[in-house]
């Protein structure tokens, strides 16, 4: 059997709820897989076979102790420009489509999604599905393949998640349930109140009112807690707060920033700020240019705002500058666009900090997992050793006489303080975090000490077990015994 977790809006906690339920079910002895029919995110992940899926579904798969596969997120939309997204189907680039043209294809894409779900069910016997955005978008019902149309096709129990921190939780729940089509409304088996702060006893009467007005059970009130999990999309950037660490890392907040989850391990260890183009950079100890869905457009934006010049000045002052994926391309000498990035053929000057040139000559994407050895050049790379991650990029970068930053990838300056790489997930390697921070702390006469990290998914599962009626959720999601593994002593 399966379960569909819908939300009253975006960013209410659907992804985290699905991840927690997956780990709780696994801990109870079930084989389970996550699923999201259609996701829109610039934070993506590469599976073992080179397929690209949303980072949230990879996170949920890890929570379920499953290898991430394309079927867990059969349709991925990666916004590229205003109203245009790259469409990834079963892990592979399909085409760039304006939203109006994408909607013409939703019937066929729904069939792809349903077939992927059925493959997961056949493999595991239990699938925890996640909707997208808010469930009650009336104008989208005829083409909503992540919520309404999927619910109608699958006919599985629905749990609705609301975010009390936003305010108006009664309106969120009552309004959403009331606006659902009758056949979908009948599938709602319970609601979850998420991100609660304060004394839950004070909200006891609120629970009774929700039961009376919405006519569905309240499966629990989940207190707000800090979770060390990857963010799903750019909405999470507004939640980030820099810490009071003596070391400050500035990450350029590109307009089309992608895979900013690359830096969340750094956020746990030091002060990280996402700096808007045009803002000063002279107070940062390190500058990182992250990935982007459109290298050319973001490079031009950096030039218009004076950020290119500011990065150059920081480099002159001995501040390390690191480029990841699109950021690596921006650090190079030139970018040749054959109409793939901007729609027009043109040549653009990069920051000229690395002796490489990038060409966008074909609609072709590299998606691969890699393990590479950092080259012993300079104080940072010399301390990294072997690192693992994944490449997701358009374009081909050629070196003109420089030195690789990693075996088979990237480029590094002679002093080792400027380097670029296609390796997403670099700073999810503890050795990379330690190498960078030991250098930055050492420059100030300080000592960096690595913090011990516990499994965040077990923490999440315990949190949900404590505050949700998990027995009822298990009965809804996995009532069939044949889908169960032997219990695991953990």
N, C-alpha and C positions, 0 to 999 in steps of 0.2 A: 504494500500500500504506500501512499505518499501523502504529502502535506504541502500546501501552498501558503507561503507567508507573504501577505500583502501589507501595504502601508497606507496611512492616511495622507502621506506626502513624501517627498524626497527627504533623505537624511534623517529618518525617524529611528533607524537602527535595524532595518530588515536584514542587511548583510551579516551584521554581528549576531543577530538572533539565529539566523540559519546556521552560522558557524557553531554557535554554542549548542544548538540542538543536535547538530551532526556529531560533535564530540560527546555529548551526553548519551546519545544513542550508541555510539561506539563503545563507550565505557560500560554500557549496560549489556553489551554483547551482540549488537546488531551490525550488519553490514549495510552501509548507507552511502549515498552519493548526493552531492549538491547539484542544482540545476537552475539556470536562469535563461529563459528562452531568448531574450533580447536585452543586451546591456549597452549603455552608452558611457564610455569612459576612455580617457587617454592614459590611464594606468593599466597596463596589460602585462601578460606573463607568457612565456614560451614553454610549451609542454615538451615532453621527451621526444616526440616525433616532429617538432618544429612547428606545431600549430600555435596560433595566438588566441588567447582568451582573456577575459577581464581578470584583473588581479583579485577581485573579491571571490570569484569562483575557485581560483587557485588556492586562496586562503581557506575557503570552506572545504576544499578537497583535503588539504593538509590537516584540518581539524578532524575530518572523517578518516584519517589515515588511508587516503586513497591517492593514487597517482593522478594528477590533473590531466584531463583529456578534453578534446574539442567539444565533445557532446555535452559537457557541463555548461557550456555557453555557446550554443550554435550560431547565434547572431550577435556580433559585436560592432557597434558603431563608434568610429573615432572621428570626432569633429575636426574638420580640416580648415574650413573657412565659414563665413556667415552662411548658414542654412545648407552647407555641404558637408557630408561625412564620407569617410572611407568605410565601406561595408565589408566586414570580415565574415565569411560564411564557412562554418565548420573549420575554423582556424586559418583559412587562406583568404588573401585579398580577392574580393569579387569585383568591385568597381567603386569609383567616387560618384555619389549621387546627391542631387538636391533633395531636400526632404519631400517635396511634392512628388518626385519620381520614385523615391523610396516607398512611399505609401501605395503606389501602384503595384508593388511587388509583395505586399504583405501576405496575400493569400498563399503564394508559393512558399514564402519564408516560414509561414506558420506550419506548413507541412514538413519542412525541414526540421523545425523545432520539435514537433510532436514525434517524428521518427527518432530524433536524438534522445528524447525522454524515454521512449519505449526501449531503446537500446540500453539505457542506464537501468531501467526497471528489470530487464531480462538479466542484467549482469549482477545486480545487487539485491533486488527485491524491495528496496525502500529508497525513495528519492525525496529529498527536502527541497522544494522549489521556492524560488524567490521572485516576487513581482518587481516592477520597476516604477519609480516615482510614486505618485498617488494613484490609488485604484479607481477613484471616481472622477475621471476626466471624461465628461459626457461627450464632448466633441470628438473623442478618439475611439469610442467604443467599437466602431465598425472596423478599426484597423489596429486595435490594441492587442498585439500578439504576446505581450509579456504579462498581462493581467486578465482582462475580461475574456477575450477569445480563447486564451489558453485555459482559463477556468472552465469555460463552457465545454471545451473539447475533453479535458481530463476528468472533470466531475469529481475532484478530490476535495477533502475538507480544507477549509480556509481558516487561517488565524490572521487577525488584523492587528497590526502594531501601530500604536499612537505615541507621540512624543509629548509628554506633559510639560517638558521644559519650554516648549514653544508657546504654551498657554492655549486656552480654548479646547482642552482635551475632550469635553463633552460634545462640542460642536464637531470636532474632528471625527469622532466615532459615530455619532448619530447621523451626521450629514453624509459620511461615506457609506454607511450601511444602507441608509434610506435611498441613496442615489444608485446603488447597484441594481442591475437588472434582476428581476425576481428570481430567475433560475440560478443566478450567482449568489444572491443574497441568502438563499436557502442553504448554501454550502458553508456559510460562516459559522464555525463551531466554537469560536471564542475570541476574546480580545486580550491584548497585552498592553499594559501601561508602562512605557519605557522612560528612562532617564529621570526618575523621581528623586527629588532632593528634599530632605527634612524628615519629619516623623511620620511614618506610614499610617499610624493610628489616626492621625488627623484626617486622612483621606478615606477612612472606613465608610463614612456615609456616602462618599463619592462613588465607591464601588457599588453600593446598593442602588444608587441612582442610575448608574450605567446599566446594570442588570435590568432595571425596570424600564428604562427608556429604549435601550437597544435590543432587549429580549434575547441576549446571548450571555454566556458565562464570561466572567472575568478570570482569566487563567493566571493572573499574577500582576504585581506591581514591582518592577525591576528598578532598584536604586541606581543612580548614576555611579559609575566606577571608571577609573582610569584603566584603559586596556592597551596593551602593547601589541597592537595589530595594524597591518597595513591599511592605509586609507583607500577608499574606493575611487573617489572622484574629486574634482576641484572644489566642491563645496566644503571639503574638509580643510582646505587651506585657510579659510577664515577662522577656523577653530584653533589654529596653531598659535602658541605663545612661546616666545623666546625665554630661555631660562636665565638664571643669574650667573652662569659660568664665566670665569675670567677670559675664556677664549670665545671669540665671536666669529661665526662663519656666515657669510652672506651668499645666499643662493638667488640668482637673478630670476625674478618672477616673470618669465617670458609670457606674452599674451596667450601662446598656444602650448604652454608647458605640458609635458607628458612624463609619466613615470616618476613623479616626485616622491613616490614611495622609496626610491633609491636612497633617500637621505634620512629616513626616519630612524635608522639606528644611530646616526649622528645626533639627531634631536634628543635621544635618550641620554647622550653622554656630554653634550656641551650646548652652548647657546647658538641656535640656528634661526636666522631671520630670512624670510622670503622678501627680497628687496625689489620694490617696484622700479622699473626702468626710469631713469631720471633722478632717482634719489641718490644721496651721497654714498660713496663706498669707502671713504677714508678712515672709518672706524673699525673695519673688519680685518681679522687676522688671516682669512682665506676667502677666496671668491670661487664659487662654482657656477658654471653655466650648464644648466640641465638639458634634458632632452626636449624636443619640440615636435609638434606635428607638422610644422611648416618652417623649415630652416631659413629660407629666403625671407619670408615676411617678417620673421622675428629678428633676423639680422638687420633688416632695414629699420625696424622699430628701435633697435638699440642705437643705431646711428642717429636717428631723428632726435632721440632723447638725450644724447650725449653720453650714454652708458659705455659705448665703445672706448671713448676717450678716457673715461673714468677707470675702466679696467686696465687700460694701458698705463695710466699713472700709478695704479696700485702695483702693477708688475714692476715698474721702475723703482718702487720703494721696497722691493723684495717680498711682496705678498704672494704666496702661492696661488696660481690660477689653474683650475681644473675644469675640463670640458667632458661631458658625458654625452655620447651619441650626437644629437644635433648640436650640442655645445662644443663637441670636438670638431665638427665641421666648421662652426663659426670661428674657432681659433686658428683655422688654416689660412692660407694665402688667398685662395680664390675658390669660388663656387660657380660651376658651369651648369646652368639650368636649360635643358632642352624643352622647356614648356611643361615639365612634370610638376614642379613646385608652384610656380607663379602663373602658369598658363601661357607665358611668353618666353621666347628664347633670349637669354641674356647672360652676361658674366658679372659676378658681384665680387668685390674685394672683401675678404674676411679680415680678422683682426691681425693677421700676419704674425702670430706668435709661435706658430708651428709650421714647418716646411712641408705642408700637405695641401693637396687640391682635391675637391670633391666634385663629381659629375653626376647630375640627375639626367640620365639619358633614356631610361626605360621605366615603365610602370611595373617595377619588380621589387619585392621586399625580401630582405634577409631575416629569417627567424631561426635561431639556433641556440642551443645551450652550449656553453663552453667552459673549460677550465684552462687557465693560463698562468704562466710564471711571470711575475713582475721582474723587470730588468733591474739589475743592480746599479742604477744611475741616480745620484742625488740622495738626499736623506730620507725621502718619503718612500719612494718605490723600493729602495734597497731593503727596507724593513718589512715589506708586505709578504714576500714569499708567493706561494701558490694561492690563487683566488678563483672562484667560480661565479658564474652569472649567465646572462643570456643577451643575445643581440636581437634587436628589433629595429630595422632601419631601411629606409630607401636611400639610394645613392651609393656611389662607389668612391672610396677615398684612396688616393695614390700618394705615396711619399716621394719627395724629390731630394733625397740625400740625408734625411734625418734619421734618428734612432728610434726604434720601436719602444713604446712604454711597457708593453707586455709581449711575450713571445707570440708573434703572428698578428699583433693588433696595436693600433694606436701610435702615438708619437710623443716624444719627451724632449724638452730643451736640454742644453748641455749641463745646466746646473741642477736639473731635476725638479725645478720649482714650477714649471708649466708642463702639464701633460694632458693629453686627450685620449679617450678610448671609446669604443662602441659597447663596452661591457656594462650593461644595466645590472644592478645588484652588486656592484663593486663594494659599496659600503654596507652591504649586508654580511660581508665577511669580517669577522672580528679582527683579523690580522690587518685589514685595510683601515678600519677605524682606529685601531691602536697605533699603526704607523703614522697616520696623519696627526692624531692628537698628541702623541708623544713628541713629535717635532714642534707642533705649535705651542704646547705647554713648555717644552724645553727652551724655546726662544725667549720666554718670559721668566726663565729660572724656576719654573714650576714642575711638578711631577704628576703625570697622568696615571691614574689607577683604574683599571678596567673593572666595571661592575658585573656582578654575577647575575645571570638572567634565568628566570624560571619559565616553564612552558605556559604561554599566555592562554592557550586553548583549554588547558585543564583548569586554569583560574576562571575562565569564562564559563565553562561547564558547571563548576561548583557554584558560581554566582547564580546561574539560572536554576540549578537544582534547588538552591536555597529559597528562591523567591518566586518560582513558577510552580504550577501544578504539573510537574513533569510526568507524573503517572498518566494523567489524562492526555497529555501531548503524545506520549508514547503509544497509548491506545489508538489515538487518531492516526498517527503516522505509520505505525508498524504493528498492526494487530495480528499479522500472519506469522506464525511460528517458523515456517520453513525459511524465512528470510533472516533467521537469527544464527549468529555464530555461537560457538561454545564460549561461555563467559571467560573473560581474560582476567587473571589476577594481576593487578597493577600496583 
